[in-house]
């Protein structure tokens, strides 16, 4: 019995040691993972003109203070620094540098937007506006989802409109529809997110009919069955004859919008067919790069 108790005690002690070692290792790795800051801007820009200031900037501020990551991590130091600079109204290259560092140190686009908004209430609205103009440039490539849609809207005069739910079953990806005119000629602005395309389809008519597309913004594709794909850019005009099988949609790396004009005719109707498969789509993307 005593032997069993001692065995259990020994096992628990060993497990506790392992746990402590594991925790210590994680903490050590976390500290080691903080990248060492090396700064040369002072000496590069000031040289002998202000050699002592350059030394204090490069060796003390960045070489020592910024590298005390065991006391305060780089992410938090970036947060403190940009808050201080914005609060003082400093919106020159030094703020751009520290915004870039903040992004590198893990502050996201969503977080920087919230940070600057918060600063605005304490430091002043004009300072926040000035900081936002710089931050947008630093985090511009992180714009995704709804923000990308909003950015795309700024590229064109016509509205994106509402989700194209009525025809969603005939599209791969999300599309949006905005009626432009319902008098004399039916005109709609159709917007596609990247990689979105409609199924193969045919505009049927016994006389006249068909459709005309005019590229509005972004980059997209149009293809008739058995023919090479055609790139659509702003201003590109596509004439689609009646009774011709075809599809159109966005390029893989771009939002895309076109105006769609319904051409009047007799006994007109739309015949929706099979989707454009990923294999078909990817092949044309590869051949057009």
C-alpha distance (Angstrom), angle and dihedral (degrees) to the residues before:
residue distance angle dihedral
X1 . . .
X2 3.82 . .
X3 3.79 89.1 .
X4 3.81 90.5 53.2
X5 3.80 92.1 49.6
X6 3.81 90.9 49.8
X7 3.81 90.5 49.3
X8 3.81 91.8 51.9
X9 3.81 90.8 46.5
X10 3.79 90.8 50.0
X11 3.82 91.1 48.6
X12 3.81 92.4 49.6
X13 3.80 91.1 47.7
X14 3.80 91.0 50.8
X15 3.80 91.8 48.3
X16 3.81 91.0 49.9
X17 3.79 90.2 51.5
X18 3.79 90.7 50.0
X19 3.82 90.2 48.9
X20 3.80 92.3 49.3
X21 3.80 91.6 47.6
X22 3.83 90.6 48.7
X23 3.81 92.6 50.0
X24 3.81 91.2 46.4
X25 3.82 90.3 49.2
X26 3.81 92.4 50.9
X27 3.80 91.9 49.1
X28 3.80 91.3 46.5
X29 3.80 92.4 49.1
X30 3.81 90.3 48.1
X31 3.81 90.7 54.1
X32 3.80 92.3 44.1
X33 3.82 90.0 48.4
X34 3.82 90.1 64.4
X35 3.79 104.7 102.3
X36 3.80 115.7 -120.6
X37 3.78 111.5 -114.3
X38 3.81 115.7 -129.7
X39 3.80 116.7 -176.8
X40 3.81 128.3 -173.9
X41 3.80 100.8 159.8
X42 3.80 93.8 105.3
X43 3.78 95.5 55.9
X44 3.82 92.6 37.7
X45 3.80 95.2 52.7
X46 3.82 102.0 29.9
X47 3.79 104.2 26.6
X48 3.80 112.2 164.3
X49 3.81 92.4 -14.0
X50 3.81 90.7 81.7
X51 3.77 104.4 0.8
X52 3.81 95.6 161.3
X53 3.80 92.7 51.4
X54 3.81 89.5 47.7
X55 3.81 89.4 51.2
X56 3.82 92.7 49.8
X57 3.80 91.1 46.8
X58 3.81 97.4 46.8
X59 3.79 102.8 31.8
X60 3.80 105.0 29.2
X61 3.80 108.2 27.4
X62 3.80 96.5 36.9
X63 3.79 101.9 15.5
X64 3.82 95.3 50.2
X65 3.81 113.8 10.7
X66 3.82 98.1 42.3
X67 3.80 90.4 44.7
X68 3.81 94.9 56.7
X69 3.78 88.3 98.2
X70 3.79 92.2 149.3
X71 3.82 86.6 69.2
X72 3.82 99.6 37.6
X73 3.81 127.9 1.6
X74 3.80 124.4 -120.6
X75 3.80 91.9 -111.2
X76 3.80 92.2 56.8
X77 3.81 92.1 43.5
X78 3.82 88.7 54.0
X79 3.80 90.0 50.5
X80 3.82 92.4 51.0
X81 3.82 92.3 45.6
X82 3.80 98.6 49.7
X83 3.81 90.3 44.5
X84 3.81 90.0 53.5
X85 3.80 94.7 46.4
X86 3.80 94.8 47.0
X87 3.80 91.4 46.0
X88 3.82 89.6 54.9
X89 3.80 91.4 48.8
X90 3.81 93.8 -113.6
X91 3.80 106.0 151.4
X92 3.79 101.8 154.5
X93 3.81 129.7 108.8
X94 3.79 91.5 -63.1
X95 3.81 90.4 65.6
X96 3.82 90.6 46.2
X97 3.81 89.2 53.0
X98 3.80 92.5 50.0
X99 3.82 92.3 45.4
X100 3.80 88.2 53.5
X101 3.80 89.3 48.6
X102 3.81 90.5 48.6
X103 3.79 90.2 54.2
X104 3.80 90.5 47.5
X105 3.81 89.6 48.9
X106 3.79 92.3 56.0
X107 3.80 108.0 -89.8
X108 3.81 107.5 141.3
X109 3.79 129.8 -142.7
X110 3.79 91.0 -107.7
X111 3.80 91.0 50.7
X112 3.81 95.6 48.0
X113 3.81 90.2 50.6
X114 3.80 89.9 52.8
X115 3.82 92.4 43.6
X116 3.81 94.0 52.9
X117 3.81 91.5 44.3
X118 3.80 89.3 53.6
X119 3.81 91.5 47.1
X120 3.81 89.7 51.4
X121 3.79 92.1 65.7
X122 3.81 92.1 54.7
X123 3.80 104.8 29.9
X124 3.80 100.8 32.8
X125 3.79 139.4 -84.2
X126 3.85 96.9 -103.6
X127 3.81 90.7 55.3
X128 3.79 90.5 50.9
X129 3.81 91.4 49.8
X130 3.80 91.1 51.4
X131 3.81 91.2 48.9
X132 3.82 92.5 48.1
X133 3.80 90.8 55.7
X134 3.81 89.4 57.3
X135 3.80 96.2 40.2
X136 3.82 91.8 53.2
X137 3.78 89.1 60.9
X138 3.80 94.0 48.3
X139 3.80 95.1 48.4
X140 3.83 96.8 32.7
X141 3.81 94.8 114.4
X142 3.81 90.2 54.8
X143 3.79 93.0 65.0
X144 3.81 107.0 120.6
X145 3.78 142.2 152.4
X146 3.79 113.5 3.5
X147 3.82 91.7 3.1
X148 3.81 90.4 56.7
X149 3.78 89.1 49.7
X150 3.82 90.5 50.9
X151 3.80 91.1 48.1
X152 3.80 90.3 50.4
X153 3.82 90.7 51.2
X154 3.81 88.7 60.7
X155 3.80 89.5 59.6
X156 3.79 95.5 64.3
X157 3.77 140.2 46.9
X158 3.81 96.2 -138.2
X159 3.81 121.2 77.5
X160 3.81 121.4 -107.0
X161 3.79 89.9 -134.3
X162 3.78 129.0 -165.1
X163 3.81 130.7 -34.5
X164 3.79 109.0 -74.3
X165 3.81 93.4 -122.4
X166 3.81 95.8 152.5
X167 3.81 90.8 64.0
X168 3.81 99.4 27.0
X169 3.81 91.2 113.8
X170 3.81 89.0 64.1
X171 3.83 95.4 51.7
X172 3.78 136.0 73.5
X173 3.81 105.6 -143.5
X174 3.79 129.5 2.8
X175 3.78 123.4 -44.2
X176 3.80 132.7 178.5
X177 3.79 131.7 -149.1
X178 3.81 129.0 -153.0
X179 3.84 118.7 178.0
X180 3.81 109.1 -135.8
X181 3.81 100.6 176.6
X182 3.79 135.8 2.7
X183 3.83 96.0 174.5
X184 3.82 124.6 89.3
X185 3.83 91.8 -19.1
X186 3.80 127.1 26.0
X187 3.82 108.6 -125.3
X188 3.80 126.4 175.7
X189 3.77 133.3 176.4
X190 3.81 109.0 -133.1
X191 3.82 118.6 -164.9
X192 3.81 124.9 -165.0
X193 3.79 127.2 -165.8
X194 3.85 115.3 -134.4
X195 3.85 111.9 -61.4
X196 3.81 91.8 8.1
X197 3.82 114.4 135.0
X198 3.75 138.2 159.6
X199 3.80 125.1 -115.7
X200 3.75 122.9 -94.1
X201 3.81 105.0 -80.3
X202 3.79 143.9 166.9
X203 3.80 130.2 -138.8
X204 3.79 100.6 -141.7
X205 3.81 122.8 -152.7
X206 3.78 136.6 151.3
X207 3.80 89.9 -148.5
X208 3.80 131.7 12.3
X209 3.79 113.2 -19.7
X210 3.77 129.1 116.7
X211 3.78 127.4 116.8
X212 3.80 141.1 -94.4
X213 3.83 124.9 -145.5
X214 3.80 127.8 -163.1
X215 3.79 118.6 -168.8
X216 3.80 111.8 -124.2
X217 3.80 107.2 173.7
X218 3.79 141.0 -12.0
X219 3.79 124.2 13.1
X220 3.78 130.9 -66.4
X221 3.79 147.7 157.2
X222 3.78 138.0 -111.0
X223 3.79 123.9 -171.8
X224 3.78 135.5 176.1
X225 3.79 118.5 -155.2
X226 3.81 111.1 -85.6
X227 3.81 93.8 9.7
X228 3.84 134.0 98.1
X229 3.77 118.3 -91.9
X230 3.82 116.9 -98.1
X231 3.80 122.9 -143.1
X232 3.80 116.0 -129.6
X233 3.80 118.4 -152.0
X234 3.82 129.9 167.8
X235 3.80 106.1 -60.9
X236 3.82 95.9 19.4
X237 3.82 111.2 136.0
X238 3.81 119.5 -151.6
X239 3.81 120.5 -168.6
X240 3.80 111.2 -158.8
X241 3.79 114.0 -164.7
X242 3.77 120.5 -142.7
X243 3.81 117.6 -95.0
X244 3.84 94.1 22.5
X245 3.80 119.9 128.0
X246 3.81 111.7 -129.3
X247 3.81 147.4 135.5
X248 3.81 137.7 -151.8
X249 3.79 136.6 -167.5
X250 3.80 148.7 130.3
X251 3.78 129.5 -50.5
X252 3.79 116.6 -110.4
X253 3.80 94.2 -107.3
X254 3.79 101.5 38.8
X255 3.76 144.9 57.3
X256 3.79 110.5 -123.9
X257 3.79 138.2 -161.3
X258 3.78 133.9 -177.8
X259 3.77 136.7 175.1
X260 3.79 112.3 -118.3
X261 3.82 117.5 -151.1
X262 3.79 118.5 -165.8
X263 3.78 110.4 -140.5
X264 3.78 112.1 -143.4
X265 3.78 118.7 -119.5
X266 3.77 145.2 138.2
X267 3.81 124.4 -72.9
X268 3.81 92.1 -1.2
X269 3.81 123.4 -178.8
X270 3.79 140.4 148.7
X271 3.78 120.7 -115.2
X272 3.81 112.6 -160.5
X273 3.78 116.5 -154.6
X274 3.83 139.0 175.7
X275 3.83 123.3 -34.1
X276 3.79 123.3 -99.6
X277 3.80 99.6 -106.1
X278 3.79 123.8 -130.6
X279 3.82 89.2 -113.5
X280 3.81 92.0 54.9
X281 3.78 91.9 45.4
X282 3.81 96.1 45.8
X283 3.81 92.3 49.0
X284 3.80 92.6 55.8
X285 3.80 91.0 45.8
X286 3.80 90.3 53.5
X287 3.80 94.1 47.9
X288 3.81 92.1 50.2
X289 3.81 97.3 50.8
